[in-house]
């Protein structure tokens, strides 16, 4: 077995152990399930760590930098599960592959003004009722119809996305409805060409605009992207590890492109664009809270920051943002990929040439690009 194959086997074994104890999976999309050996597991997180560190050391010694970094992300996350609490920037660099320095107040305000202007075009003001008023401009969808509507919008936009991404990879979708006390309203994972979309009824409430947004984000973003990697893995031997994890360096690409996709696929869909511009601003504010709560800012001060920037956020929502970003070892890393990713890809849409944007999107459906790889393709862009 190659070093890459042994590293994949080690991650699968650790993943099996975590699932067996009822913990979150550490593999979110297995791009080459055909390559898995007979299932095995490890007896503890310590055993998993020892195997991953040994493989990381071996990768370093033979100059396989990408595999070394990918294993390093898993070691850093596993250490966090074991109680290690690295400074935020160090932890995010090790896992997400980018800095956690944040954005200036002036830049965040400039993004807010863009969002406010888009909302104003919909006759939606900026106040405590913004979220409700925006939703009122959109057609609501009955809970029982959500999955069917999202899939219908995905079929409608699929040819445009495939043309943009230059992929003919097949994929099938299974939808599951769950009721979980977690932050997410929807989650996608998969193996090969089989994609699973979970909709969390506790948090999910959709309109037609949001259904278009989520069709692009989850099915034509994450789902088709994972299936495209799987197709390439079946056709040729790739140098990268053939599985993705939300605690690893490709997540800035995945969440960034998925959030900003409407700007590339439906740039004239004004309600959809307004959603993206608002999400851009809200993610940058969440990054301020992420930095603040991890940097020793008191809870009352964090709440003040949140309310000053987003008047329509509720107390439960603010409380969950703080605990997710400071307490949960996975979310402390993973949630940084949202602001880092959306900012990078919104700037790509706004400032890069269409040739650069289209080339980068095609490459991103071919290889799970790290922030470093993104910057090589668009060196004039921001440093993630």
C-alpha positions as CSV (number, residue, x, y, z in Angstrom):
1,X,0.0,0.0,0.0
2,X,1.2,3.5,-0.7
3,X,1.6,6.0,2.1
4,X,-1.6,7.8,0.9
5,X,-3.5,4.5,1.0
6,X,-2.3,3.7,4.5
7,X,-3.2,7.3,5.6
8,X,-6.7,6.8,4.2
9,X,-7.0,3.4,6.1
10,X,-5.9,5.1,9.3
11,X,-8.6,7.8,8.9
12,X,-11.2,5.2,8.1
13,X,-10.3,3.3,11.3
14,X,-10.5,6.4,13.4
15,X,-13.7,7.3,11.8
16,X,-15.1,3.9,12.6
17,X,-14.1,4.4,16.2
18,X,-15.7,7.8,16.5
19,X,-19.0,6.6,15.0
20,X,-19.0,3.6,17.2
21,X,-18.9,5.8,20.3
22,X,-21.7,8.0,19.0
23,X,-19.3,10.9,18.2
24,X,-19.3,13.0,15.0
25,X,-17.8,11.3,11.9
26,X,-14.4,12.4,10.9
27,X,-14.9,11.6,7.2
28,X,-17.7,13.5,5.5
29,X,-17.3,12.5,1.9
30,X,-15.5,9.3,0.9
31,X,-14.4,9.9,-2.7
32,X,-13.1,6.4,-3.2
33,X,-15.1,3.8,-1.2
34,X,-14.0,1.2,-3.7
35,X,-10.5,1.5,-2.2
36,X,-11.4,0.7,1.3
37,X,-10.1,-2.5,2.8
38,X,-12.1,-4.7,5.2
39,X,-13.4,-2.4,8.0
40,X,-11.2,-2.1,11.0
41,X,-11.2,0.3,13.9
42,X,-8.8,1.4,16.6
43,X,-9.2,0.8,20.3
44,X,-8.8,4.4,21.5
45,X,-8.2,8.0,20.3
46,X,-4.6,7.6,21.6
47,X,-4.0,4.7,19.3
48,X,-5.5,6.7,16.4
49,X,-3.3,9.6,17.2
50,X,-0.1,7.4,17.4
51,X,-0.9,6.0,13.9
52,X,-1.7,9.4,12.4
53,X,1.5,11.0,13.8
54,X,3.7,8.2,12.5
55,X,2.2,8.5,9.1
56,X,2.6,12.3,9.2
57,X,6.2,11.9,10.1
58,X,6.8,9.5,7.2
59,X,5.0,11.9,4.8
60,X,7.3,14.7,6.0
61,X,10.4,12.6,5.5
62,X,9.6,11.8,1.9
63,X,8.4,15.3,1.0
64,X,4.6,14.5,0.5
65,X,3.7,17.9,1.9
66,X,-0.1,17.8,1.1
67,X,-0.5,14.5,2.8
68,X,1.6,15.7,5.7
69,X,-0.7,18.8,6.1
70,X,-3.9,16.7,5.7
71,X,-2.7,14.3,8.4
72,X,-1.6,17.3,10.5
73,X,-5.2,18.7,10.4
74,X,-6.5,15.4,11.7
75,X,-3.9,15.3,14.5
76,X,-4.7,18.9,15.5
77,X,-8.4,18.1,15.7
78,X,-7.8,14.8,17.5
79,X,-5.6,16.7,20.0
80,X,-8.5,19.1,20.5
81,X,-10.8,16.2,21.2
82,X,-8.3,15.0,23.8
83,X,-8.3,18.4,25.6
84,X,-5.5,20.4,23.9
85,X,-6.6,24.0,23.3
86,X,-4.3,25.7,20.9
87,X,-4.5,29.5,20.3
88,X,-7.2,30.0,17.7
89,X,-5.0,31.2,14.9
90,X,-2.6,28.3,15.4
91,X,-5.5,25.8,15.5
92,X,-7.2,27.2,12.4
93,X,-4.0,27.3,10.5
94,X,-3.4,23.6,11.3
95,X,-6.9,22.5,10.4
96,X,-8.4,24.9,7.9
97,X,-5.1,26.0,6.3
98,X,-5.7,29.7,6.7
99,X,-5.2,32.4,9.2
100,X,-7.7,33.5,11.8
101,X,-6.8,37.2,11.9
102,X,-10.2,38.5,11.0
103,X,-11.2,41.6,9.0
104,X,-11.1,45.3,9.8
105,X,-14.1,47.1,11.1
106,X,-14.0,49.4,8.1
107,X,-14.1,46.4,5.7
108,X,-16.9,44.7,7.6
109,X,-18.9,48.0,7.5
110,X,-18.3,48.3,3.7
111,X,-19.8,44.8,3.3
112,X,-22.8,45.7,5.5
113,X,-23.5,48.7,3.3
114,X,-23.5,46.5,0.2
115,X,-26.0,44.1,1.9
116,X,-28.2,47.0,3.1
117,X,-28.3,48.3,-0.5
118,X,-29.4,44.9,-1.8
119,X,-32.1,44.6,0.9
120,X,-33.3,48.1,0.1
121,X,-34.0,47.0,-3.4
122,X,-36.4,44.5,-1.9
123,X,-37.9,47.2,0.3
124,X,-36.4,45.5,3.4
125,X,-35.0,47.8,6.1
126,X,-32.1,47.3,8.4
127,X,-33.5,46.9,11.9
128,X,-34.7,44.3,14.5
129,X,-37.2,42.9,11.9
130,X,-34.9,42.5,8.9
131,X,-34.8,38.7,8.9
132,X,-38.6,38.5,9.2
133,X,-39.2,41.2,6.6
134,X,-36.8,39.5,4.2
135,X,-38.6,36.2,4.6
136,X,-41.9,37.9,4.1
137,X,-40.8,38.9,0.6
138,X,-40.2,35.3,-0.3
139,X,-42.8,32.5,-0.9
140,X,-42.8,30.1,2.0
141,X,-42.6,26.3,1.5
142,X,-44.5,23.7,3.5
143,X,-42.1,21.5,5.6
144,X,-43.3,18.4,3.8
145,X,-42.5,19.9,0.4
146,X,-39.0,21.2,1.2
147,X,-37.0,18.2,-0.1
148,X,-38.9,18.0,-3.3
149,X,-38.6,21.7,-4.0
150,X,-34.9,21.8,-3.3
151,X,-34.4,18.9,-5.7
152,X,-36.5,20.5,-8.3
153,X,-34.5,23.7,-8.2
154,X,-31.3,21.6,-8.4
155,X,-32.5,19.9,-11.6
156,X,-33.4,23.3,-13.0
157,X,-29.9,24.7,-12.4
158,X,-27.9,21.5,-12.9
159,X,-26.9,22.0,-16.5
160,X,-25.6,25.5,-15.8
161,X,-23.5,24.3,-12.9
162,X,-22.2,21.3,-14.9
163,X,-21.2,23.6,-17.8
164,X,-19.5,26.0,-15.4
165,X,-17.7,23.3,-13.5
166,X,-17.0,21.1,-16.6
167,X,-18.2,17.9,-14.9
168,X,-20.4,15.0,-16.1
169,X,-20.2,13.1,-12.9
170,X,-23.3,11.1,-12.0
171,X,-24.8,11.4,-8.5
172,X,-27.9,10.3,-6.7
173,X,-29.5,12.0,-3.7
174,X,-31.1,10.5,-0.6
175,X,-33.0,12.9,1.7
176,X,-33.3,12.2,5.4
177,X,-35.3,14.3,7.9
178,X,-33.9,14.5,11.4
179,X,-34.7,16.5,14.6
180,X,-31.5,17.4,16.4
181,X,-30.4,20.1,18.8
182,X,-27.5,21.3,16.7
183,X,-26.7,24.5,14.9
184,X,-27.2,23.2,11.4
185,X,-30.5,23.2,9.4
186,X,-29.1,20.9,6.7
187,X,-26.0,18.7,6.2
188,X,-24.6,16.8,3.3
189,X,-22.2,13.8,3.2
190,X,-21.7,10.9,0.9
191,X,-19.7,8.1,-0.5
192,X,-18.8,7.9,-4.2
193,X,-21.7,9.0,-6.3
194,X,-24.2,8.5,-3.5
195,X,-25.1,11.8,-1.7
196,X,-27.1,12.0,1.5
197,X,-28.9,15.3,2.4
198,X,-30.1,15.6,6.0
199,X,-32.7,18.3,6.8
200,X,-33.0,19.2,10.5
201,X,-36.6,20.0,11.1
202,X,-35.8,21.8,14.3
203,X,-33.9,24.6,12.5
204,X,-35.1,24.3,8.9
205,X,-37.7,26.7,7.6
206,X,-37.5,27.4,3.8
207,X,-38.8,29.8,1.2
208,X,-38.5,29.5,-2.5
209,X,-35.4,31.7,-2.5
210,X,-33.8,29.7,0.2
211,X,-34.6,26.5,-1.6
212,X,-32.7,27.8,-4.7
213,X,-29.9,28.9,-2.4
214,X,-29.6,25.5,-0.7
215,X,-30.0,23.6,-4.0
216,X,-26.9,25.4,-5.2
217,X,-25.1,25.1,-1.9
218,X,-25.7,21.5,-0.9
219,X,-26.6,19.5,-4.0
220,X,-24.8,21.2,-6.9
221,X,-22.1,22.6,-4.6
222,X,-21.1,19.9,-2.1
223,X,-22.9,16.9,-3.6
224,X,-21.8,17.3,-7.2
225,X,-18.3,18.4,-6.2
226,X,-17.8,15.2,-4.1
227,X,-19.2,13.1,-6.9
228,X,-16.9,14.7,-9.3
229,X,-13.9,13.9,-7.1
230,X,-15.2,10.3,-6.8
231,X,-15.4,10.0,-10.6
232,X,-11.9,11.2,-11.1
233,X,-10.6,8.8,-8.4
234,X,-12.2,5.9,-10.3
235,X,-10.6,7.0,-13.6
236,X,-7.1,7.8,-12.4
237,X,-4.7,7.7,-9.5
238,X,-4.8,11.1,-7.8
239,X,-2.0,12.4,-5.5
240,X,-4.4,13.6,-2.7
241,X,-6.2,11.8,0.0
242,X,-9.5,10.6,-1.4
243,X,-11.8,11.7,1.5
244,X,-12.9,15.0,2.9
245,X,-13.4,16.2,6.4
246,X,-14.8,19.4,7.7
247,X,-11.8,19.8,10.1
248,X,-9.4,19.9,7.1
249,X,-7.9,22.3,4.7
250,X,-10.3,22.0,1.8
251,X,-13.3,23.3,3.7
252,X,-12.6,26.9,2.9
253,X,-13.1,26.0,-0.7
254,X,-16.2,23.9,-0.1
255,X,-18.1,26.4,2.1
256,X,-16.8,29.5,0.3
257,X,-17.9,28.4,-3.2
258,X,-21.1,26.9,-2.0
259,X,-22.2,30.1,-0.2
260,X,-21.1,32.4,-3.1
261,X,-22.3,30.1,-5.9
262,X,-25.4,32.3,-6.8
263,X,-23.0,35.1,-7.8
264,X,-21.6,32.9,-10.5
265,X,-24.6,30.8,-11.5
266,X,-27.6,33.2,-11.0
267,X,-26.1,36.7,-10.9
268,X,-29.3,38.3,-12.0
269,X,-31.5,36.6,-9.4
270,X,-31.8,39.7,-7.2
271,X,-33.5,38.0,-4.2
272,X,-30.9,35.2,-4.3
273,X,-28.0,37.7,-4.6
274,X,-29.4,39.6,-1.6
275,X,-29.2,36.5,0.4
276,X,-25.6,36.0,-0.5
277,X,-24.7,39.6,0.3
278,X,-26.4,39.3,3.7
279,X,-24.7,36.0,4.4
280,X,-21.3,37.6,3.6
281,X,-21.9,40.3,6.2
282,X,-23.3,38.0,8.8
283,X,-20.3,35.6,8.5
284,X,-17.9,38.4,9.0
285,X,-19.7,39.4,12.2
286,X,-19.6,35.8,13.3
287,X,-15.9,35.9,12.7
288,X,-15.6,38.9,15.1
289,X,-17.5,36.8,17.8
290,X,-15.3,33.8,17.0
291,X,-12.2,35.9,17.7
292,X,-13.7,37.7,20.7
293,X,-14.9,34.7,22.7
294,X,-11.6,32.8,22.0
295,X,-9.6,35.9,22.9
296,X,-10.9,36.4,26.4
297,X,-13.6,38.9,25.7
298,X,-16.4,38.6,28.3
299,X,-19.8,37.2,27.4
300,X,-21.6,40.6,27.9
301,X,-19.1,42.3,25.7
302,X,-19.5,39.6,23.0
303,X,-23.3,40.0,23.2
304,X,-22.9,43.8,22.8
305,X,-20.8,43.3,19.7
306,X,-23.4,41.0,18.2
307,X,-26.3,43.3,18.9
308,X,-24.5,46.4,17.6
309,X,-23.8,44.7,14.3
310,X,-26.9,42.6,13.8
311,X,-30.0,44.0,15.5
312,X,-32.2,41.1,14.4
313,X,-30.2,38.3,16.1
314,X,-32.0,36.7,19.0
315,X,-30.4,35.9,22.4
316,X,-30.6,32.1,21.8
317,X,-28.8,32.5,18.5
318,X,-26.0,34.7,19.9
319,X,-25.6,32.2,22.8
320,X,-25.2,29.3,20.4
321,X,-22.7,31.2,18.2
322,X,-20.5,31.8,21.2
323,X,-20.6,28.2,22.6
324,X,-20.2,26.6,19.2
325,X,-17.1,28.7,18.4
326,X,-15.4,28.4,21.8
327,X,-16.4,25.1,23.3
328,X,-16.9,22.5,20.5
329,X,-13.5,21.3,19.3
330,X,-14.9,20.6,15.7
331,X,-16.8,23.8,15.3
332,X,-14.0,26.0,16.7
333,X,-12.1,25.0,13.6
334,X,-14.8,24.3,11.0
335,X,-17.0,27.4,11.5
336,X,-14.0,29.6,10.5
337,X,-14.2,28.2,7.0
338,X,-17.5,30.0,6.4
339,X,-16.3,33.6,6.8
340,X,-12.9,32.8,5.2
341,X,-14.5,31.0,2.3
342,X,-17.4,33.3,1.5
343,X,-15.2,36.4,1.7
344,X,-12.7,34.9,-0.7
345,X,-15.2,33.8,-3.3
346,X,-17.3,36.9,-3.1
347,X,-14.2,38.9,-3.9
348,X,-13.5,36.5,-6.7
349,X,-16.9,37.2,-8.2
350,X,-16.6,40.9,-7.7
351,X,-13.1,41.6,-8.8
352,X,-11.6,38.7,-10.9
353,X,-12.1,38.2,-14.6
354,X,-14.8,35.8,-15.7
355,X,-12.0,33.7,-17.2
356,X,-10.2,33.4,-13.9
357,X,-13.4,32.7,-12.0
358,X,-14.5,29.9,-14.4
359,X,-11.0,28.4,-14.5
360,X,-10.9,28.3,-10.7
361,X,-14.4,26.7,-10.4
362,X,-13.4,24.0,-13.0
363,X,-10.3,23.3,-11.0
364,X,-12.2,23.1,-7.8
365,X,-14.4,20.3,-9.2
366,X,-11.3,18.5,-10.2
367,X,-9.2,18.7,-7.0
368,X,-10.1,19.5,-3.4
369,X,-8.0,22.7,-3.3
370,X,-6.5,24.1,-0.1
371,X,-6.3,27.9,0.6
372,X,-2.7,27.8,-0.6
373,X,-3.8,26.2,-3.9
374,X,-6.6,28.7,-4.3
375,X,-4.0,31.5,-4.0
376,X,-1.8,29.9,-6.6
377,X,-4.6,30.0,-9.1
378,X,-5.7,33.5,-8.2
379,X,-2.5,35.2,-6.8
380,X,-4.2,38.6,-6.9
381,X,-6.9,37.5,-4.5
382,X,-7.0,37.9,-0.7
383,X,-4.8,35.6,1.4
384,X,-7.2,33.2,3.2
